């Protein structure tokens, strides 16, 4: 009974560590929004646990290839609630801060719907390369009435 309680408490503590925003307090009074917040936190917690389990399995495989003998009883003592490798606030590069942006091109802005549909923004080689590399939605792509179209 104690072991099961400890596992649940460990999961809850890990879930609280994952859901650190706003001090872990749900500020919305709407029960539907509260339920969404809890479910999203549990989903994110389970995704991180799954990722941790995959990382542990990879490390165990490498150790076994090196000749170490690791049994199920050894793995029973490794919880999937590891946090040391997680950067909750991300890792942001600041070396781009010294790059001077190009001057704003005022000729591109338009208020009429007709000219908006026919006028294309100037595309730089950097923007085209970015579109080709990332294959994601790009604000430098074609626009039609405010909706971005994938290039």
C-alpha positions in Angstrom: 0.0 0.0 0.0 2.8 2.4 0.9 4.7 1.7 -2.4 1.5 2.5 -4.4 1.0 5.7 -2.5 4.6 6.7 -3.0 4.3 6.2 -6.8 1.2 8.3 -6.9 2.8 11.1 -4.8 5.9 11.0 -7.0 3.7 11.4 -10.1 1.8 14.3 -8.5 5.0 16.0 -7.5 6.4 15.6 -11.0 3.1 16.8 -12.5 3.3 19.9 -10.3 6.9 20.5 -11.4 5.8 20.3 -15.0 2.9 22.6 -14.5 4.8 25.4 -12.9 3.1 28.3 -14.6 1.2 30.7 -12.4 2.5 28.9 -9.3 0.4 25.9 -10.2 -2.8 27.8 -9.4 -5.7 27.5 -11.9 -7.1 31.0 -12.0 -10.1 30.3 -14.2 -13.5 29.8 -12.5 -15.0 27.9 -15.4 -15.1 24.2 -14.6 -14.6 23.2 -18.2 -11.4 25.4 -18.5 -10.2 24.0 -15.2 -10.6 20.4 -16.5 -8.8 21.3 -19.7 -5.9 22.8 -17.7 -5.6 19.6 -15.6 -5.9 17.3 -18.6 -3.3 19.3 -20.6 -0.9 19.1 -17.6 -1.4 15.4 -17.2 -0.9 14.9 -21.0 2.4 16.9 -20.9 3.5 15.0 -17.8 2.9 11.7 -19.5 4.7 12.8 -22.6 7.8 13.8 -20.5 7.6 10.5 -18.6 7.5 8.6 -21.9 10.5 10.6 -23.2 12.4 9.8 -20.0 11.5 6.1 -20.3 12.9 6.1 -23.9 16.1 7.8 -22.7 16.5 5.4 -19.8 16.0 2.4 -22.2 18.6 3.8 -24.6 21.1 4.2 -21.8 20.4 0.7 -20.5 21.0 -0.7 -24.0 24.3 1.1 -24.3 25.4 -0.2 -20.9 24.4 -3.8 -21.8 26.4 -3.5 -25.1 29.4 -2.5 -22.9 29.0 -5.6 -20.9 27.0 -4.5 -17.9 24.4 -6.8 -16.5 21.2 -4.9 -15.8 18.1 -6.8 -14.7 14.5 -5.8 -14.2 15.0 -5.5 -10.4 17.7 -2.8 -11.1 15.4 -0.9 -13.4 12.6 -1.0 -10.7 14.7 1.5 -8.7 14.9 4.1 -11.5 11.9 6.4 -11.5 10.8 8.1 -14.8 10.4 11.4 -13.0 13.8 12.8 -14.0 14.0 16.6 -14.2 17.7 17.5 -14.4 17.8 17.5 -18.2 14.7 19.5 -18.7 14.9 23.3 -19.4 11.4 24.5 -18.5 12.2 28.0 -19.8 13.8 26.8 -23.0 17.2 27.5 -24.4 17.4 30.7 -26.4 20.2 31.9 -28.6 21.0 35.6 -28.3 23.7 35.9 -30.9 21.2 37.2 -33.4 20.6 40.3 -31.3 23.6 42.1 -32.8 22.3 41.6 -36.4 20.8 44.9 -37.7 17.4 44.3 -39.4 16.8 45.7 -42.9 14.8 49.0 -43.2 11.0 48.6 -43.3 9.6 48.7 -46.9 6.6 50.9 -46.8 5.6 50.2 -50.4 4.3 46.8 -49.5 1.5 47.8 -47.1 -1.9 48.2 -48.6 -5.4 48.7 -47.3 -7.5 47.7 -50.3 -8.5 44.1 -50.7 -7.7 44.1 -54.5 -4.2 45.3 -54.2 -3.6 43.0 -51.2 -4.5 40.0 -53.3 -2.3 41.1 -56.2 0.7 42.6 -54.4 3.3 40.1 -53.2 5.8 41.0 -50.5 9.5 41.2 -51.6 11.1 37.8 -50.9 14.7 37.8 -49.9 17.0 34.8 -50.4 17.1 34.4 -46.6 13.2 34.1 -46.5 13.2 31.6 -49.3 15.9 29.5 -47.7 14.1 29.6 -44.4 10.9 28.4 -46.1 12.8 25.6 -47.8 14.6 24.5 -44.6 11.8 24.6 -42.1 8.8 23.7 -44.2 6.6 25.5 -41.6 4.1 28.4 -41.8 6.0 31.4 -42.7 5.0 35.1 -42.3 7.1 35.8 -45.4 4.9 33.4 -47.5 2.0 34.4 -49.7 -0.9 36.1 -48.0 -4.5 36.1 -49.2 -6.9 38.1 -47.1 -5.0 37.6 -43.9 -4.6 33.8 -44.1 -1.2 32.4 -44.5 -0.7 29.8 -47.3 1.9 27.2 -47.0 4.6 27.5 -49.7 
